[in-house]
Amino acid sequence: VRGFENCSSLETAYIYGQRVDTRAFSWCSNLKTVVLSDSVTRISNSAFEYCRALETITIPAKVTDIGIYAFRECTGLKEIYFEGDAPELDSRAFNDVTATVYYPAGNETWTEKMFQDYEGTLTWVPYGTHQWSEGPCGQPRTCATCGEIVDDGHVYEGGICRFCGIKEVQKFQIATMRMQLK
């Protein structure tokens, strides 16, 4: 993919093919959503630099290389998700980015040497394995590793909690109310 550099009207990009070319989307000031297809293997130099509206990106499993300044000054970028093995990352790939980076827990290619800042401020968090302790029925369980609310603490069989009798339909109503309160 190439040719959208400095396109201020572009808000969403669905990218197919094997690579995102150099400066393909740089300076797209309103680019908020990028969906990379599973066929993408390379994110080239400066591919998304200065895309300050971009908030989250998922790096597909087949990506093996992310070039220099690929996400330079994507100051709105707050979450980065890697789906597969650790790619080769240029030491300046995330220049001036402050984000939480999620990588697959238990994947041996994600070693300590990968957990750098790449000239940004990155917080590295494994995903895929939650660790929590059992609590009282109905008490939301929070993962000790990532802080995510894992579930509502009920054990459903046939749509009814086997301990307190709450119906699963009520579970969704309670979850919706909790979300509305936030």
C-alpha positions as CSV (number, residue, x, y, z in Angstrom):
1,V,0.0,0.0,0.0
2,R,1.4,3.4,-0.9
3,G,0.1,6.9,-1.7
4,F,-2.0,8.3,1.1
5,E,0.8,10.5,2.5
6,N,-0.6,13.8,4.0
7,C,-4.2,12.9,3.3
8,S,-6.0,14.8,6.0
9,S,-9.5,13.5,5.0
10,L,-8.6,9.8,5.6
11,E,-10.1,8.5,8.8
12,T,-10.1,4.7,8.3
13,A,-7.7,2.5,6.4
14,Y,-8.1,-1.3,5.6
15,I,-4.8,-2.5,4.5
16,Y,-4.4,-5.6,2.3
17,G,-1.2,-6.9,0.7
18,Q,2.1,-7.9,2.2
19,R,3.5,-4.5,3.3
20,V,2.8,-1.0,4.3
21,D,5.2,1.1,2.2
22,T,7.5,3.9,3.3
23,R,5.4,7.0,4.2
24,A,2.3,5.3,2.9
25,F,0.1,7.0,5.6
26,S,2.5,9.6,7.1
27,W,0.9,12.9,8.1
28,C,-2.7,11.6,7.8
29,S,-3.8,13.8,10.6
30,N,-7.3,12.4,11.0
31,L,-6.5,8.7,10.5
32,K,-8.1,7.1,13.6
33,T,-8.6,3.5,12.6
34,V,-6.2,1.1,10.8
35,V,-7.0,-2.5,10.1
36,L,-4.1,-4.6,8.9
37,S,-5.0,-7.8,7.1
38,D,-3.4,-11.1,8.2
39,S,-1.4,-11.0,4.9
40,V,0.7,-8.0,6.0
41,T,4.3,-9.0,6.8
42,R,6.1,-5.6,6.9
43,I,5.5,-2.1,8.2
44,S,8.0,0.0,6.4
45,N,9.9,3.1,7.6
46,S,7.7,6.1,8.5
47,A,4.6,4.2,7.3
48,F,2.3,5.9,9.9
49,E,4.5,8.7,11.3
50,Y,2.6,11.8,12.6
51,C,-0.8,10.0,12.4
52,R,-1.7,11.7,15.7
53,A,-5.4,10.6,15.7
54,L,-4.5,6.9,15.6
55,E,-5.5,5.4,19.0
56,T,-4.9,1.7,18.7
57,I,-3.2,-0.7,16.3
58,T,-3.2,-4.5,16.1
59,I,-0.1,-6.0,14.5
60,P,-1.0,-9.2,12.7
61,A,0.9,-12.5,13.4
62,K,2.7,-12.5,10.1
63,V,4.4,-9.1,10.6
64,T,8.2,-9.8,10.9
65,D,9.6,-6.3,10.5
66,I,8.7,-2.8,11.7
67,G,10.9,-0.1,10.3
68,I,12.5,3.1,11.6
69,Y,9.9,5.7,12.7
70,A,7.0,3.5,11.6
71,F,4.8,5.1,14.2
72,R,6.8,8.2,15.0
73,E,4.9,10.8,16.9
74,C,1.6,9.0,16.8
75,T,0.8,10.8,20.0
76,G,-2.8,9.5,20.2
77,L,-1.6,5.9,20.0
78,K,-2.4,4.4,23.4
79,E,-2.7,0.6,22.8
80,I,-0.6,-1.6,20.5
81,Y,-1.5,-5.3,20.2
82,F,0.9,-7.9,18.8
83,E,-0.8,-11.1,17.7
84,G,2.2,-13.4,16.9
85,D,5.9,-13.8,17.2
86,A,8.1,-10.9,18.1
87,P,9.0,-9.0,14.9
88,E,12.2,-7.2,14.2
89,L,11.6,-3.7,15.6
90,D,13.8,-0.8,14.7
91,S,15.2,1.0,17.8
92,R,13.2,4.1,16.8
93,A,9.9,2.4,15.6
94,F,7.7,4.1,18.3
95,N,9.5,7.5,18.6
96,D,7.5,9.8,20.9
97,V,4.7,7.3,21.5
98,T,3.3,6.7,25.0
99,A,1.4,3.4,24.9
100,T,0.6,0.1,26.5
101,V,1.9,-2.8,24.3
102,Y,0.2,-6.2,24.6
103,Y,2.1,-9.3,23.5
104,P,1.1,-13.0,23.6
105,A,2.0,-14.5,27.0
106,G,3.9,-17.8,26.7
107,N,5.3,-17.0,23.3
108,E,9.0,-17.7,23.6
109,T,10.0,-15.1,20.9
110,W,9.0,-12.3,23.3
111,T,12.2,-12.1,25.4
112,E,13.4,-9.4,27.7
113,K,15.4,-7.8,24.9
114,M,12.1,-6.9,23.2
115,F,10.7,-4.9,26.1
116,Q,12.4,-1.6,25.2
117,D,10.9,1.8,24.7
118,Y,11.9,2.2,21.0
119,E,12.4,6.0,21.7
120,G,8.9,6.2,23.1
121,T,7.4,5.4,26.5
122,L,6.0,1.8,26.3
123,T,4.5,-0.4,29.0
124,W,4.7,-4.1,28.1
125,V,1.9,-6.4,29.2
126,P,1.4,-10.0,28.4
127,Y,-2.1,-11.2,27.4
128,G,-3.8,-14.5,26.9
129,T,-3.4,-15.9,30.4
130,H,-5.3,-14.3,33.3
131,Q,-4.4,-14.9,36.9
132,W,-7.0,-14.5,39.5
133,S,-8.2,-16.0,42.8
134,E,-11.6,-17.3,43.5
135,G,-13.8,-14.8,45.3
136,P,-17.3,-14.8,46.7
137,C,-20.2,-15.5,44.3
138,G,-21.0,-12.3,42.3
139,Q,-17.7,-10.6,43.1
140,P,-16.1,-9.5,39.8
141,R,-12.7,-11.1,39.4
142,T,-9.8,-8.9,38.3
143,C,-6.7,-10.3,36.6
144,A,-3.6,-9.8,38.8
145,T,-1.4,-9.5,35.6
146,C,-3.3,-7.0,33.5
147,G,-6.0,-5.5,35.7
148,E,-8.8,-6.5,33.3
149,I,-12.2,-7.5,34.8
150,V,-12.3,-11.2,33.8
151,D,-15.8,-12.1,34.7
152,D,-18.6,-11.3,37.1
153,G,-17.7,-14.1,39.5
154,H,-20.7,-16.4,38.9
155,V,-20.6,-20.0,37.7
156,Y,-23.3,-20.6,35.1
157,E,-24.9,-23.9,34.3
158,G,-27.9,-23.9,32.0
159,G,-28.1,-20.1,32.2
160,I,-28.3,-20.1,36.1
161,C,-25.6,-19.6,38.6
162,R,-25.3,-22.8,40.5
163,F,-24.4,-21.0,43.7
164,C,-26.8,-18.0,44.0
165,G,-29.4,-18.6,41.3
166,I,-29.0,-15.4,39.3
167,K,-30.0,-15.8,35.7
168,E,-27.4,-15.2,32.9
169,V,-29.7,-12.6,31.3
170,Q,-29.5,-10.6,34.5
171,K,-25.7,-10.8,34.2
172,F,-25.7,-8.8,31.0
173,Q,-28.1,-6.3,32.5
174,I,-25.8,-5.8,35.6
175,A,-22.8,-5.5,33.3
176,T,-24.5,-2.9,31.2
177,M,-25.5,-0.9,34.3
178,R,-21.9,-1.0,35.6
179,M,-20.6,0.2,32.2
180,Q,-23.1,3.1,32.3
181,L,-22.0,4.1,35.7
182,K,-18.4,4.5,34.7
